[in-house]
């Protein structure tokens, strides 16, 4: 174990890896530990799950120890490391390993609007990762089905393979890999009546890629919809006489995604959402270009281009991002949030949304999903279910 005079801030990722090897799967770290009751200066011990947290309540600004916080949770992941979730083979393993290197400890693999045959193939690949977390990977919890039940007038970067939503089709896909979250446009076809059925199946239904009105959103919420997909993006805007989907989210939502890359959404709009939506949670909407150099990449069946810190289609439309969750965390801190509050927006609220009581909080018995960050908020170490991950800046 790390002795009581050694902190994670003083150790390299290689040192931490050597310590983990010497003690089997057991580990002990010292620092400012963020618990549900607040910060404590002390120790956290764990193997696959957290065994103990000891220490005294503290103000971390009064010392120089590193921050030990819940691992990041990302429910909107299209790709990373040059791979896209719609690919077959080992794509999802590459994606989950890449995101783990930036502090993501659990995630939902997110699909694109595509023909049913493509979705079936993609979900078979995703399910392999759901059933078995291989070494170095973030935990893949299931699927975020982003389309194909969206409005063709609000495709954003989605290809035009919009389909009529049927309960039978969703059940077919869910039988292949567990769909935890599904995005629909409630104003299209029979989608509104389907919302209740999907909710009853245990899925979280989010409203997105939609031209629906404020009234459409309220009706969907009354039928069980519980969130909004990448708030502000690819949805009807707020006007004082036509509040649209954005207005409905700000007025009624308890949970919603937002992409805090400071490119998809203006910082002022993020601040407005933070004030209005109590459990706003951050996502990356990451693509195959994440963690890769500038150049062309696949997003579903489309080619996108990474340049100048963003990802775009040929016509200039934003097409996902290259955001990582450690940078999302730093970005929301830069908007004025305290570190403990920011942690909730990149971890705890997402876990609560899916009812994951054993993730998103550092407490005894929970999975040992945690990140260690130095005083400049650089990622020092990531643990996924107790496994030390080789981080990107090691």
C-alpha positions in Angstrom: 0.0 0.0 0.0 1.0 3.6 -0.4 2.3 4.7 3.0 0.8 7.5 4.9 3.5 9.9 3.9 3.1 9.4 0.1 0.4 11.1 -1.9 -0.8 10.4 -5.4 0.3 13.9 -6.4 3.9 12.9 -5.6 3.7 9.6 -7.6 3.8 9.1 -11.3 1.3 6.8 -13.1 4.1 4.3 -13.4 4.7 4.5 -9.6 1.0 3.9 -9.0 1.0 1.0 -11.4 4.1 -0.5 -9.6 2.3 -0.1 -6.2 -0.8 -1.9 -7.6 1.3 -4.8 -8.9 3.0 -5.1 -5.5 -0.2 -5.3 -3.6 -2.3 -7.4 -6.0 -5.6 -5.6 -6.7 -5.6 -3.7 -3.4 -4.7 0.0 -3.3 -4.7 2.8 -0.9 -4.4 6.5 -1.8 -4.1 9.7 0.3 -5.4 13.1 -0.5 -8.5 15.2 -0.5 -11.3 12.6 -0.9 -14.7 13.8 -2.1 -17.4 11.9 -0.3 -21.2 12.4 -0.3 -20.7 14.3 3.0 -18.0 16.5 1.6 -14.2 16.6 1.5 -12.1 14.7 3.9 -8.3 14.7 4.1 -7.3 11.1 4.5 -7.1 7.7 2.9 -9.3 5.6 0.5 -8.7 1.9 0.3 -10.1 -0.4 -2.3 -9.9 -3.4 -4.5 -12.8 -3.8 -7.0 -14.9 -1.9 -4.5 -14.2 0.8 -1.9 -13.3 -0.8 1.4 -12.8 2.2 3.6 -12.5 6.0 3.6 -10.8 7.5 6.7 -9.9 11.1 7.5 -11.1 14.4 8.8 -13.4 16.9 7.2 -11.4 19.6 5.5 -11.3 22.5 3.2 -9.0 21.3 0.4 -7.9 24.8 -0.4 -6.1 24.8 2.9 -3.6 22.1 1.8 -1.7 21.0 -1.3 -2.8 17.4 -1.5 -4.4 16.0 -4.7 -8.1 15.7 -5.3 -9.6 12.2 -5.3 -13.1 12.2 -6.9 -15.6 9.9 -8.4 -14.7 8.7 -11.9 -16.3 10.5 -14.8 -19.5 9.1 -16.4 -20.3 9.8 -20.1 -23.7 8.8 -21.6 -23.0 10.2 -25.1 -20.0 8.5 -26.8 -19.9 8.0 -30.5 -16.2 7.1 -30.7 -12.6 7.7 -29.9 -9.1 6.5 -30.8 -10.0 6.4 -34.5 -13.0 4.1 -34.0 -16.7 4.6 -34.3 -19.4 2.8 -32.3 -21.2 1.8 -35.6 -18.2 -0.2 -36.6 -18.0 -4.0 -36.0 -15.1 -5.9 -34.5 -13.1 -4.4 -31.6 -14.2 -0.8 -32.1 -16.0 -0.5 -28.8 -13.0 -1.9 -26.9 -10.7 0.8 -28.5 -13.3 3.5 -27.7 -13.7 2.4 -24.1 -9.9 2.2 -23.5 -9.3 5.6 -25.0 -11.9 7.3 -22.9 -10.7 5.5 -19.7 -7.3 7.2 -20.3 -9.0 10.5 -19.9 -10.8 9.7 -16.7 -14.1 8.1 -17.9 -14.9 5.1 -15.8 -18.3 4.2 -17.2 -20.2 5.1 -20.4 -23.0 4.4 -22.8 -22.0 3.5 -26.4 -24.1 5.9 -28.6 -25.4 4.9 -32.0 -26.1 7.0 -35.1 -29.3 7.2 -37.1 -28.8 4.3 -39.6 -30.5 1.4 -41.4 -31.8 -1.3 -39.1 -29.1 -3.7 -40.4 -26.4 -1.3 -39.3 -27.9 -0.8 -35.9 -28.2 -4.6 -35.4 -24.5 -5.1 -36.3 -23.4 -2.2 -34.1 -25.3 -3.5 -31.1 -23.9 -7.0 -31.4 -20.4 -5.4 -31.2 -21.4 -3.2 -28.3 -22.9 -6.1 -26.3 -19.6 -7.9 -26.3 -18.2 -5.0 -24.3 -21.3 -4.8 -22.1 -20.9 -8.5 -21.1 -17.2 -8.3 -20.4 -15.0 -5.3 -19.4 -11.6 -6.1 -20.6 -8.5 -4.7 -19.0 -7.9 -1.0 -19.6 -11.5 -0.3 -20.6 -14.1 2.0 -19.1 -17.2 0.0 -18.1 -19.7 0.0 -21.0 -23.1 0.0 -19.3 -25.2 -0.3 -22.4 -26.5 1.7 -25.3 -27.7 5.2 -25.9 -29.9 4.9 -29.1 -29.7 8.3 -30.6 -32.2 7.9 -33.4 -33.3 6.7 -35.8 -36.6 8.1 -34.3 -35.8 11.7 -34.8 -37.0 14.7 -37.0 -35.5 14.8 -40.4 -35.6 18.6 -40.2 -33.2 18.5 -37.2 -30.6 15.9 -38.2 -27.6 17.9 -37.1 -24.8 15.6 -38.1 -27.0 12.5 -38.2 -27.4 10.9 -41.7 -30.9 10.8 -43.1 -32.0 7.3 -42.2 -34.9 8.4 -40.1 -37.3 5.6 -39.5 -40.9 5.2 -38.1 -40.6 4.2 -34.5 -42.3 0.9 -33.5 -42.1 -0.9 -30.1 -41.3 -4.1 -31.9 -38.2 -2.7 -33.5 -37.0 -1.2 -30.2 -37.6 -4.5 -28.5 -35.6 -6.3 -31.2 -32.6 -4.0 -30.6 -32.9 -4.1 -26.9 -32.7 -7.9 -27.0 -29.3 -7.6 -28.7 -27.8 -5.1 -26.3 -29.4 -3.3 -23.3 -30.7 0.1 -24.4 -30.4 2.4 -21.3 -31.3 5.6 -23.0 -33.1 6.5 -26.2 -33.5 9.9 -28.0 -36.8 10.6 -29.8 -38.5 13.6 -31.5 -41.9 13.5 -29.8 -43.7 15.4 -32.6 -43.0 12.7 -35.3 -45.5 10.0 -36.0 -46.5 7.9 -33.1 -43.4 8.7 -31.1 -45.3 10.5 -28.3 -47.5 7.4 -27.6 -44.4 5.3 -27.7 -42.7 7.3 -24.9 -44.7 5.6 -22.2 -44.0 2.1 -23.5 -40.3 2.8 -23.6 -40.3 4.2 -20.1 -42.2 1.2 -18.9 -39.5 -1.0 -20.4 -37.0 0.7 -18.1 -35.4 3.0 -20.7 -34.7 6.7 -20.1 -36.4 8.7 -22.9 -34.7 11.9 -23.9 -36.0 14.5 -26.3 -33.6 15.5 -29.1 -33.1 16.2 -32.7 -36.5 17.7 -32.6 -38.5 20.7 -34.0 -41.2 20.1 -31.5 -43.0 22.8 -29.6 -43.0 23.6 -25.9 -46.3 21.8 -25.8 -44.9 18.7 -27.5 -42.2 18.6 -24.9 -44.6 19.0 -21.9 -46.8 16.2 -23.3 -43.8 13.9 -23.7 -42.7 14.7 -20.1 -46.2 13.8 -18.9 -45.8 10.5 -20.8 -42.5 9.7 -19.1 -39.8 11.5 -21.0 -37.1 12.4 -18.4 -34.4 14.4 -20.2 -33.0 16.2 -23.2 -30.3 15.2 -25.6 -27.4 17.7 -25.9 -29.4 20.7 -24.7 -29.6 23.6 -27.1 -28.2 21.6 -30.0 -30.5 20.2 -32.8 -33.7 21.3 -31.1 -36.2 24.2 -31.4 -35.0 27.3 -29.7 -36.3 29.5 -27.0 -38.4 32.5 -28.0 -40.5 34.5 -25.6 -43.7 33.7 -27.5 -42.6 30.2 -28.6 -40.5 28.6 -25.9 -39.7 25.5 -27.9 -37.8 22.5 -26.6 -35.1 24.7 -25.0 -37.8 26.6 -23.1 -39.4 23.4 -21.9 -36.1 22.0 -20.7 -35.3 25.2 -18.8 -38.8 25.3 -17.3 -39.4 21.6 -16.5 -36.3 19.4 -16.7 -34.7 17.9 -13.7 -32.1 16.1 -15.9 -30.5 17.0 -19.2 -27.3 16.4 -21.2 -25.1 19.3 -22.2 -21.8 19.3 -24.2 -19.5 21.7 -22.4 -16.7 21.9 -25.0 -17.4 25.7 -25.2 -18.0 25.3 -28.9 -21.4 23.6 -29.1 -22.9 25.9 -26.4 -21.9 29.4 -25.4 -20.6 29.7 -21.8 -23.5 32.0 -21.0 -26.1 29.5 -22.2 -24.3 26.8 -20.1 -24.6 29.0 -17.0 -28.3 29.6 -17.7 -28.8 25.8 -17.9 -26.8 25.3 -14.7 -29.1 27.6 -12.9 -32.4 26.2 -14.3 -31.8 22.4 -14.4 -30.8 21.0 -11.1 -29.2 17.8 -12.4 -27.6 19.0 -15.6 -25.0 16.4 -16.6 -22.1 16.7 -19.0 -21.4 14.5 -22.0 -18.7 14.6 -24.7 -20.7 13.6 -27.8 -17.2 12.3 -28.8 -16.3 10.9 -32.2 -13.6 8.7 -33.6 -11.5 11.9 -33.8 -11.2 12.0 -30.0 -7.6 11.5 -28.9 -6.4 11.6 -32.6 -4.6 14.1 -34.8 -6.4 16.4 -37.2 -7.8 14.6 -40.3 -10.8 12.7 -41.7 -12.7 10.2 -39.6 -16.0 8.2 -39.8 -19.1 9.1 -37.9 -21.5 6.4 -38.8 -21.6 6.3 -42.6 -20.4 9.9 -42.9 -16.9 11.4 -43.2 -16.1 14.1 -40.7 -13.1 16.3 -40.4 -11.2 17.2 -37.2 -9.5 20.6 -37.3 -9.2 23.7 -35.1 -10.4 21.8 -32.1 -13.7 20.7 -33.6 -15.3 18.1 -35.8 -17.4 19.1 -38.8 -19.1 17.8 -41.9 -18.1 19.0 -45.3 -20.6 21.8 -45.1 -19.3 23.1 -41.7 -22.0 21.6 -39.5 -20.7 20.6 -36.1 -20.5 16.8 -36.0 -19.9 15.7 -32.5 -16.7 16.7 -30.7 -13.2 15.7 -29.6 -14.1 16.5 -26.0 -12.9 14.3 -23.2 -14.5 14.2 -19.7 -11.4 15.5 -17.9 -11.6 18.6 -20.1 -15.3 18.8 -19.6 -14.6 18.9 -15.9 -12.0 21.7 -16.3 -14.4 23.7 -18.5 -17.3 23.7 -16.0 -14.8 24.7 -13.3 -13.7 27.6 -15.5 -17.3 28.8 -15.6 -17.2 29.4 -11.8 -18.3 26.0 -10.3 -16.4 24.7 -7.3 -14.6 21.5 -7.7 -17.1 19.4 -5.6 -20.0 20.9 -7.5 -18.4 20.3 -10.9 -17.7 16.7 -9.9 -21.5 16.1 -9.6 -22.1 17.4 -13.1 -19.5 15.0 -14.6 -20.3 12.0 -12.5 -23.0 11.9 -9.7 -25.9 13.3 -11.6 -25.4 10.9 -14.5 -25.2 8.0 -12.1 -28.4 9.1 -10.4 -30.2 9.5 -13.7 -29.7 5.8 -14.5 -30.2 4.7 -10.9 -26.6 3.6 -10.5 -26.4 3.7 -6.7 -23.0 2.0 -6.7 -21.2 4.5 -9.0 -20.8 8.2 -9.1 -20.0 8.5 -5.4 -17.0 7.6 -3.3 -18.5 5.6 -0.4 -17.8 2.2 1.2 -19.2 -0.6 -1.0 -19.4 1.3 -4.2 -17.3 0.4 -7.2 -13.8 1.8 -7.0 -14.3 4.1 -10.0 -12.2 7.2 -9.2 -9.9 9.9 -10.6 -7.0 11.6 -9.0 -6.2 15.1 -10.1 -3.4 17.5 -9.2 -3.9 21.0 -8.0 -4.0 22.3 -11.6 -6.7 19.7 -12.3 -4.5 17.6 -14.5 -5.4 13.9 -14.4 -2.9 11.9 -12.4 -4.6 8.5 -12.2 -7.8 6.7 -13.1 -9.2 3.6 -11.5 -12.0 1.6 -13.1 -13.4 -0.9 -10.7 -10.1 -0.9 -8.9 -7.9 -1.3 -12.0 -5.3 1.4 -12.5 -5.6 2.8 -16.1 -2.6 4.1 -18.1 -3.6 7.8 -18.5 -3.0 9.8 -21.6 -0.4 12.2 -20.1 1.6 9.5 -18.3 
